[in-house]
Protein backbone atom coordinates (compact mmCIF):
# COMPACT_ATOMS: atom_id res chain seq x y z
CA UNK A 1 0.00 0.00 0.00
CA UNK A 2 2.88 2.37 0.72
CA UNK A 3 4.28 1.72 -2.77
CA UNK A 4 0.89 2.54 -4.31
CA UNK A 5 0.69 5.78 -2.33
CA UNK A 6 4.13 6.79 -3.62
CA UNK A 7 3.06 6.15 -7.21
CA UNK A 8 -0.11 8.21 -6.88
CA UNK A 9 1.80 11.11 -5.30
CA UNK A 10 3.99 11.55 -8.38
CA UNK A 11 2.04 13.78 -10.81
CA UNK A 12 5.16 14.48 -12.91
CA UNK A 13 5.18 10.96 -14.30
CA UNK A 14 1.54 11.18 -15.35
CA UNK A 15 2.12 14.55 -17.02
CA UNK A 16 4.97 13.14 -19.13
CA UNK A 17 2.97 10.14 -20.34
CA UNK A 18 1.65 10.17 -23.91
CA UNK A 19 -0.88 7.55 -22.82
CA UNK A 20 -4.43 8.87 -22.63
CA UNK A 21 -7.66 7.04 -23.22
CA UNK A 22 -11.27 7.01 -22.12
CA UNK A 23 -13.57 4.10 -21.53
CA UNK A 24 -16.56 3.93 -23.84
CA UNK A 25 -19.97 3.90 -22.20
CA UNK A 26 -20.95 0.28 -21.62
CA UNK A 27 -24.22 -1.52 -21.16
CA UNK A 28 -25.40 -1.36 -17.54
CA UNK A 29 -26.14 -4.68 -15.92
CA UNK A 30 -28.62 -5.40 -13.12
CA UNK A 31 -27.17 -6.36 -9.75
CA UNK A 32 -25.60 -8.64 -8.95
CA UNK A 33 -23.78 -8.81 -12.25
CA UNK A 34 -21.77 -11.74 -10.96
CA UNK A 35 -22.06 -14.07 -7.97
CA UNK A 36 -19.87 -17.05 -7.19
CA UNK A 37 -19.70 -19.72 -4.51
CA UNK A 38 -17.17 -22.30 -5.62
CA UNK A 39 -13.98 -24.25 -5.21
CA UNK A 40 -11.29 -23.09 -7.59
CA UNK A 41 -8.21 -24.77 -8.99
CA UNK A 42 -6.89 -26.86 -11.83
CA UNK A 43 -8.02 -30.32 -10.71
CA UNK A 44 -9.74 -31.96 -7.73
CA UNK A 45 -6.35 -32.82 -6.22
CA UNK A 46 -5.12 -29.24 -6.57
CA UNK A 47 -7.76 -26.95 -5.03
CA UNK A 48 -6.22 -23.47 -4.88
CA UNK A 49 -9.16 -21.59 -3.31
CA UNK A 50 -11.75 -23.52 -1.34
CA UNK A 51 -15.28 -22.22 -0.81
CA UNK A 52 -14.75 -18.86 -2.52
CA UNK A 53 -17.73 -16.56 -2.05
CA UNK A 54 -17.85 -13.45 -4.17
CA UNK A 55 -20.48 -11.03 -5.44
CA UNK A 56 -19.98 -8.10 -7.78
CA UNK A 57 -22.38 -5.25 -8.54
CA UNK A 58 -22.26 -2.88 -11.49
CA UNK A 59 -19.81 -0.06 -10.72
CA UNK A 60 -17.82 -2.01 -8.12
CA UNK A 61 -14.04 -1.77 -8.18
CA UNK A 62 -12.07 -4.55 -6.55
CA UNK A 63 -8.32 -5.11 -6.20
CA UNK A 64 -6.89 -8.51 -5.35
CA UNK A 65 -3.76 -8.31 -3.24
CA UNK A 66 -1.66 -11.23 -2.11
CA UNK A 67 1.61 -13.07 -2.37
CA UNK A 68 2.58 -15.04 -5.46
CA UNK A 69 0.91 -18.43 -5.55
CA UNK A 70 -2.04 -17.37 -3.37
CA UNK A 71 -4.63 -17.93 -6.14
CA UNK A 72 -5.25 -14.45 -7.54
CA UNK A 73 -4.89 -15.50 -11.19
CA UNK A 74 -6.83 -18.70 -10.56
CA UNK A 75 -9.65 -16.62 -9.10
CA UNK A 76 -9.68 -14.18 -12.03
CA UNK A 77 -9.59 -17.01 -14.62
CA UNK A 78 -12.55 -18.64 -12.85
CA UNK A 79 -14.54 -15.39 -12.78
CA UNK A 80 -13.78 -14.85 -16.48
CA UNK A 81 -14.93 -18.37 -17.31
CA UNK A 82 -11.53 -19.44 -18.65
CA UNK A 83 -11.07 -21.99 -15.87
CA UNK A 84 -13.86 -24.43 -14.99
CA UNK A 85 -14.97 -24.54 -11.36
CA UNK A 86 -14.00 -27.57 -9.31
CA UNK A 87 -17.35 -27.37 -7.54
CA UNK A 88 -20.09 -24.90 -6.76
CA UNK A 89 -21.56 -22.37 -9.14
CA UNK A 90 -21.09 -18.98 -10.72
CA UNK A 91 -23.88 -16.70 -11.93
CA UNK A 92 -23.07 -14.20 -14.66
CA UNK A 93 -25.80 -11.79 -15.75
CA UNK A 94 -26.97 -12.39 -19.33
CA UNK A 95 -25.80 -8.93 -20.43
CA UNK A 96 -22.36 -9.17 -18.90
CA UNK A 97 -19.51 -8.47 -21.33
CA UNK A 98 -16.26 -9.55 -19.70
CA UNK A 99 -13.00 -8.05 -20.86
CA UNK A 100 -10.19 -10.21 -19.51
CA UNK A 101 -6.56 -9.08 -19.72
CA UNK A 102 -4.59 -12.17 -18.72
CA UNK A 103 -0.89 -12.41 -17.92
CA UNK A 104 -0.54 -14.09 -21.33
CA UNK A 105 -2.60 -11.45 -23.18
CA UNK A 106 0.28 -10.56 -25.48
CA UNK A 107 -0.03 -14.04 -27.01
CA UNK A 108 -3.42 -13.01 -28.44
CA UNK A 109 -1.74 -10.53 -30.80
CA UNK A 110 -0.80 -11.39 -34.38
CA UNK A 111 2.88 -10.48 -34.33
CA UNK A 112 3.01 -10.26 -38.16
CA UNK A 113 0.24 -7.66 -38.18
CA UNK A 114 0.11 -3.94 -37.31
CA UNK A 115 -1.95 -2.00 -34.76
CA UNK A 116 -4.04 -0.56 -37.59
CA UNK A 117 -4.74 -4.01 -39.06
CA UNK A 118 -5.67 -5.31 -35.60
CA UNK A 119 -8.24 -2.51 -35.25
CA UNK A 120 -9.68 -3.01 -38.73
CA UNK A 121 -9.98 -6.76 -38.09
CA UNK A 122 -11.66 -6.12 -34.73
CA UNK A 123 -14.19 -3.68 -36.22
CA UNK A 124 -14.67 -3.88 -39.99
CA UNK A 125 -17.02 -0.85 -39.80
CA UNK A 126 -14.33 1.49 -38.47
CA UNK A 127 -12.47 3.63 -41.00
CA UNK A 128 -8.73 4.20 -40.96
CA UNK A 129 -9.01 7.72 -39.52
CA UNK A 130 -11.18 6.56 -36.62
CA UNK A 131 -8.83 3.65 -35.93
CA UNK A 132 -5.78 5.94 -35.98
CA UNK A 133 -7.46 8.39 -33.60
CA UNK A 134 -8.38 5.62 -31.18
CA UNK A 135 -4.90 4.07 -31.30
CA UNK A 136 -3.39 7.53 -30.77
CA UNK A 137 -4.91 7.55 -27.29
CA UNK A 138 -2.70 4.55 -26.54
CA UNK A 139 0.41 6.34 -27.86
CA UNK A 140 0.36 4.69 -31.30
CA UNK A 141 0.74 7.80 -33.42
CA UNK A 142 1.92 8.57 -36.93
CA UNK A 143 3.48 5.61 -38.68
CA UNK A 144 3.68 3.47 -35.52
CA UNK A 145 0.18 2.23 -36.39
CA UNK A 146 1.79 0.67 -39.50
CA UNK A 147 4.71 -0.97 -37.67
CA UNK A 148 4.83 -4.73 -37.30
CA UNK A 149 3.88 -5.87 -33.79
CA UNK A 150 6.77 -8.33 -33.85
CA UNK A 151 9.23 -5.47 -33.33
CA UNK A 152 7.32 -3.81 -30.47
CA UNK A 153 8.60 -3.79 -26.91
CA UNK A 154 6.67 -5.69 -24.27
CA UNK A 155 5.09 -2.42 -23.15
CA UNK A 156 3.94 -1.51 -26.64
CA UNK A 157 2.41 -4.97 -27.08
CA UNK A 158 0.64 -4.64 -23.73
CA UNK A 159 -0.76 -1.22 -24.69
CA UNK A 160 -2.04 -2.60 -27.98
CA UNK A 161 -3.66 -5.61 -26.30
CA UNK A 162 -5.29 -3.29 -23.74
CA UNK A 163 -6.50 -0.94 -26.49
CA UNK A 164 -8.13 -3.82 -28.36
CA UNK A 165 -9.75 -5.11 -25.18
CA UNK A 166 -11.14 -1.73 -24.12
CA UNK A 167 -12.49 -1.07 -27.62
CA UNK A 168 -14.90 -4.00 -27.10
CA UNK A 169 -16.74 -2.04 -24.37
CA UNK A 170 -16.62 -4.55 -21.52
CA UNK A 171 -18.86 -3.82 -18.55
CA UNK A 172 -16.61 -6.03 -16.41
CA UNK A 173 -12.90 -5.53 -16.86
CA UNK A 174 -10.60 -8.12 -15.30
CA UNK A 175 -6.93 -7.15 -15.33
CA UNK A 176 -4.36 -9.72 -14.23
CA UNK A 177 -1.09 -7.80 -13.82
CA UNK A 178 -1.64 -5.57 -16.88
CA UNK A 179 1.35 -3.37 -16.05
CA UNK A 180 3.92 -6.19 -16.14
CA UNK A 181 5.40 -5.03 -19.44
CA UNK A 182 4.76 -1.29 -19.18
CA UNK A 183 7.47 1.25 -18.52
CA UNK A 184 7.10 3.75 -15.66
CA UNK A 185 5.70 6.54 -17.90
CA UNK A 186 2.84 4.29 -19.00
JOLIN-V826507 format. One line per field, one symbol per residue. psi: psi as a letter, one per 20 degrees, with the letter a starting at -180 (. if undefined). A space follows every 10 residues. Layout:
psi=???
This chain:
psi=hhhgghgijm hhgghipjop rqqqqrpqpq qqhppporpq ahrhilpgop lpppqpqpiq ppppqrrqji jghggghggh jioqqhrbqp ppqhjpopoo orikhhiiqo iiargghggh hhniiqrggg gggghhikkn rcihiiqphh jqrhgggggg ggghghhjlq ioooonlijh jqrhh.
